[in-house]
């Protein structure tokens, strides 16, 4: 499984060495492990996870109603059929991931409770040294790796993002961020304010609406929503015809991707038409006379931020029944009993939930260095949204905003395995992206075009992210349909990658 290194160590000390270290046992890490095992079975590997089990987001997030905001026919892996409702609960997703782990005997390769503190590259040795702390014992562990496959996600699991509003210390109720939801929080028959109207709020509010006295969604600006039944009619019909689940999964996956691409293109080519159609769906789901223009008509065009899907229109049902309400305004200050808004209106609550987003984390906030020099990823240029100039033998899996995250896990894994095989063919130990001579004086741009996609968590953190050039090789296109066709055909010897 691994080699033991004894050179320059105390007689009783050994360091394991692996061909590949995968970081993170969430949906990205598990999928990457599957592809590595399937496409490069000769390589030794280990997966390190800081938590005490697998699942990533689906393990750490415990707020009521937590579910996917992408359909599982595309959010699931291409190699593992999804057989239940398209929008799934965290428990259902955990079961799906557990089955993948068990079916592929990943247990011996996964090490939980290993928090990675640092990773250092040695050009002389052509390898990474990963330093981790074991959660159970507090002991320091070192592992050598030829290649690092970073699948730890893109935000800090330890804490969510909550703005600093005036008067928060004066509030006598409880302030809760969904990312740190107390399991003993008693919200029954309480007045609750949920600040924010993104996917988390849209999930949480209908989940608690039946149990609280009332829940108010307080938003600074409206969000786009899309609603429909939490079922797939094509999948249901194919199953009635006794079509094998593998075929059902593939066919429905293709249909959903076709429809998503059409929506994305329509949003780009006919943004006003798309906006009007989305708003009309909302208007039809709410009582006659409801002020949709104020509360559900965003100022931006569709797809510049994710569109939250409401299975069976559950948020609209909660609002229509009177169990939930929505207020569009800005907070002036917290008070002892709630919040006072800039309009002068005051809202009272026993509990205030700040569904206000998260802190973006670049490669898990791990301390990286190359030959003893600290590595600042903001000073690098991204190579196809997964590697970094000047950084050898490292890939970061960063999924899609407008399509399911996991779609990129599959195609990036294909690319990495092809790259590793190419290195074998060349007889080299390292690969490093570098700008070609004619590109070194080009203007460096932000990691992503904010006219194209501009959620607040990304705008707050752009200064931490690598740069891009106006060239497909040096940007994260966020276009699944283009990458699906282009990545398998990328010339690995076009001068962007330096082999040594």
N, C-alpha and C positions, 0 to 999 in steps of 0.2 A: 504493500500500500504506500509506503514512504521509505525514503532512505534516512539513515541516521548519520549525522555529521558529528565528528568528534574532534576535528582539528582545532587547535588554539582554545580548547575548553578544559575545564577541570576534569580530572579522570572520571568522576561520577556524573558528569553533565553531558547530555546529548541534545542535539537539536534536530527535529524532523525536517526533512526537505521534501517538497512536492513539486510536481510540474506546474500545477495550478492551485492557487488559493482563491476560492469564491467567498466573497464577503456578503453575508446577509441571507437569512432563510425565509424571506418573504416570497411573494409570487415571482419576482425576478430571479432570485437566487435558485429557487427550486427548478424553475424552467431552464435556467442556464446549466444546472447540474445534469438535468436530463439530456440536453443536447450534447454536452461534453461527453457524457458516458456513451451516448448512442453513436456519435460521429467520431470520437477519438477515444475509444475504449482502452487504448494502450497507455493513456496518460494517468499518472497518479494525481489525486486531488483531495482536498479537504474543504469543507464549508464551515466557516466560523460565524457564529451568531451570538450577539450580545445578550439577547433575551434567553429565557429558560426553555423556550420551545419555538416552533416554527410559526409562520403566519404574518410576521411584520405588522402592518397596519391592522390586519384582521384579528390580531392577537392583542395589540396595545389599545385599540379604540374600543371602549366598553359602553358608550352612551346608548340610550334606548333607541331601538329601531335601526341600528347601523346596518347598512346594506350597500351593495354596489351601485354606482351611478352609470355604469356601462353594462350592456347586455353580456351575459356570460358565454354566449356563443362566440363572441369576439374577445371578451376579457379572459375567458378560459384559454387553455393552450390549444394549439392546432392538433396536438397528438393525443389529447385526452377529451373524449366526448363529454359535453354537458347535457344532463338529462332532466333538468328541473326547470322551474320558471326562469325567464330571462334575467330578471332583477333578483339578486340573491341576497340573503342575510349573511352576516359575518360567519355565523355558525355553519351555514351551508358551504361557504367558500373554504372554511377551515377543514371541513370534511373532504372536500374535493382535493385540497392540497395534501391532506393526510393519506388519501388513497394513492396519489402520485408517489409519495415517499415510500409507502409500504410496497407498492407494486414494483418499484425499482430498487428495493433494498438499499436505500440511501442511509439507513441508520448508522452503519459503521463509518460513514464519511462525514457525518454532520456532528459538529461539536458546539453545544449550546453553552451559554453562560461564559462566553469568551469575548470580553470587551477589548477591541483593538485600540491601543493608545497611539501607536506610531508605525510607520512603514518607511524603510530607508532602502534606497537602491544603491548598489555598488557596481560601478562600471567595470572595475577590475574583476569581480566575481561573476558579473552578469546575472545578478539575482537580487530579489527583494528580501529584506529581513523584516518580518512582521512581529511586532511586540504586542502582546495582549495580556490582560489580567483576568484570571479565572474568578468568576463570581462566587463559587462555592468555597474556595480556599484563600483567595486574595493573592495567590502566587502569580508571579510573572512567567509568561510562556513566550518562547521565541520559536518562530517557524521560518524556514527558508522557502522561498517560492521563486520559480523562474518567471511566472506570469500571475498578475493580479487581475481578478475579474470582479469589479465592484458592483454589487447588487443591493446596496444598503438603502436605496430609496433616495428621496430628495428633500426630506424635512426632518427636523429634530423631533424624535419621539419623546424626549424628556419633558418638553414644555411647548405649549401652543402660543400663538401670538395674541396678546391682548393689549390694545392701545392704552396709554396712560391718560385717563380722563380726569378732570378736576373733581375733587370731592369723593373719590373712591374710598378713601379712608373713613369717610363719614357714614357710608352706607351700613345699616345695621343688619341687613340680610346677608345671604350667602352668594358669593360670586363664583361661578364655576365655568371652567373652559371644557368643552366636550372632550378634548384630548386627555384630560385628567379627571374624568367623571368619577366621583366617589360612588362606590358600589352600595353604600348605605344611605345615599341621598334620598330623603323622603320628600317627594314633590306632590304627593297626593293632597288634593283639595287646597293647593297653594296657588297664589298668583305668581305667574312666571313671565319674565321678559326674556326673549331670545334676541340678542343683538346680532344682526346679519341675516342675509337671505340667500346664501349660497346652498350648495348641495347638502352640507351638514345640517343647516337649519331646516331645509326642506325634508330631511329625513327625520330629524328629532321632533319637530313640532307635531306632526300627525301621530307619532308614536306615544306622546304623552298627553295629547289633547283630551282623551277620554277620562284621564285620571286627575288632572289638575282642575282648580277652580276656573282658571282661564289662562290662556297663553297668548302673549302679544309678540308678534314679530316686529322688531324695530329695525328698519333699514335706512341707510343713508341714501341709497339709490336702488332702483328696481333691478331685478335679475330676469333673464329669459328662462322660461320653463317649457318643457314639452311633455305632454301627457298621453297615456294610452294604456291599454290593458296589459297586465303583467302575464302575458302568455304570447306564444308565437303560433299563429294559426297554421303556418306551413309545417312547423315541427309536429304539431298535433296531428295534422292530416297524414304526414309521412309515417308517423307511428301507427296510425290506424291501418295503414297499408303494410305494416310489419317490415318497414325498411330498417336495416341494421342501424344501430345508434351511431356508428362511425360515419355512415353516409348521411344520416340526419344532421349530425353536427357539421359536417363539411358543407352540405347544401345550404343550411340555414346561415352558417357563417358567411358564405359567399353572398347570399341574399342581403343580409344585414350590412355587409361591407359595401355592396352595390348601392343600397339605399342611403347609407351614410355619405358615400362619395357624392351622390346626387345632391344631397342636402348641402354639403360643403361647397360644391360648385355653384349651386343656386345662391348661397349666401354671398359668394364672391361676385358673381355675375349680375345677380338681381337682389341686392341687399335690402332694398326697401320692400320689394314684394315678399321676401322671406320674413322680414320683420312683421309686416302686416299679417301674414298668415299665422305666425306664432302668436301674435297678440289676439287674433280672432279665436284661436283655440282656447286661450285663457278666458276671453270674454264669454264664450259659450259655456264654460265650466263654472262660472260664478253667477250669483243672483242678478237679475235685471236691475240696472242702475248702479251697480258696483263701480267705483271709480278706478277702472282699469288703467286709464291714462296716467293717473298719478302713481298708482302702486305697482303696476305690472308692465310699464312701457319704458324700457331702458333708453338712455340717451345715446348709447353706442349701437353699432350695427351687430347683427348676430355673429357669433363665433369668435369675437375678440376676447371673450371669456367663455368658459365651458357652459353649455346649456344643460341645466339640471333636468333629469327625467323624473317625473312623478308617476309611479305605477298606480294605475287606476285613479289618478287625480286625487290622491289622498290628502294633500295639503289644501286643495280647493274645497274638498268636502268638509274639512275641519273648519275652514273659514265660513263656508256657506251655512254650516250648522250653528255658528255662533260660538263654538268652543275655542276658536282662535280668531284673532284679528290682526290687521297689519297697519303699521304706522310708518310713514315715510317722512323722516325729519333727521336732524342732527342733534347730538347730545351737547348741551351746554355744560351741564355738571351733574354729577351724582348728588343725591340728597340722602338724608337718613332713611327715607322710605322708598327711594327708587331713583328716578332720573328726571331732570328738568330739561326740556328740549329748547332749541333755539327759537321755536315759535312761541314759547311761553307755556306750552302744555306740560303738565306733570304726569308721569306714569309711576304708579306704585307697584311694588312687587316684593314677595317674600324671597324669591330666588331670581338672580339675573345670570343668564347663560351667555357667555361671550363666544358666539360662533363666528369669530373674526379672523380665522385663518391660522397659519402656522409660520414658523421660521424656516426658510429654505436652508438646507445644509448641503454644502459642497463636499461630496465624498465622505460623508459621515463625520465631518469636523476632525478627522484623523490628522495627526501631525506627520506630514510627508516631507521627505528630504531626498536629495540626490547627491551622492558623494559628499555628504556632510552639510550641504547647503539647503536651508529650508525652501520648500516648494510653495510658491504662490500661484494657484491655478488661474487667478485673474490676470496674470502676466503671460498666459499661454493663449494659443489659438486652438479652437476645437477642430479636430479632424472628424468630419462626418458625424458630429454630435456624440462621439463615443471615445475618442482618444485625444491626446493633448500634445502640442508641439513641445519637444524637449523632454518628454516623459516616456521612458521605455517600458514596454511590456505591461501596459495597463489599459484596461477598457472599463468605461463607466456605462452601465445600462440606464439610460434616461428615456422613458417612454413617450407616448404621444399625448398631447393636450386635447386634440379634437377627435381622436379615435381612441380605442381601448389601449391602455398602457402596455398590456401584455403582447400586443401585436409586434411591438418592437423587440420584446424579449426573444421571440422566435427568430426574427430576421437578423438581429445582431448576433445571436448565437451561431447562426449559419456562417456569418462573416468571420467571427472569431475562430471557429473551427477550421475554416478554409485558410485563414491567415496562419494558424499554427501548423497546418500541413505544409503550407508554402515555406515556412521557416525550416521545417524538416528537410524539404527538398533542396533548399539552399545550403543546408548545413550550418545555420547561424543560430545564435542564442538570444539575440535581442532585436527588437524592431521599434523604431522611434519616429514619430511624425515630425517632419521639418518642412518649413516653407521653402519652396523652390526659389531660385535666384531672382526670377522676375516678379516674385510675390512679396519679397521682403520689405519693399517700400510702399506697399499698398496701405490704404487707410484701414485702420482697425475699427470695427464696428461692434456695437453691443451684441451679446450672445444671441439675442433674438430680436427681430424687428417688432417693436412695441406697437406699431400700427397694425400689425398682423395678429398679435396676441398680447394682452396687457393685464393679467390679473394682478391684484395688489401685492401678493406675496412675491411675485417675480420682480415687479418694479422696485420693491424695497431692497431687493438683494442682487440686482444686476451688477453692482460693483464687486461682488464676490465671484462672479461667473467668468469663464474664459471668453475671449473675444472671437469674432468671426470675420471672414472676408466675404466679398460678394462673389463667391465661387462655390459650386456644389461640394467640392472637396473640403471646404473649410467653413462649413456651417451646418447647423442642425435644421434641416428643412421642415421638420414637423409634418412632412407629407408622406403618409404611409404608402399611398398608391404609387408614388414616384420611387420611394426607397425599395419597395417590394420588387420592382423591376430593375432598379439601378444597382443596388448593393451586390447582388450575385454576379454582376458583370464588371465591377470595379477592377481596374488594372492594378494589381498589387505591386507592379514595377514601374509605375508612372512617375516616380521621383518624389512622391509625397512621403513615402516610407523609406527610412534608412535602415538597412540590415547590417548587423555586425556579429 
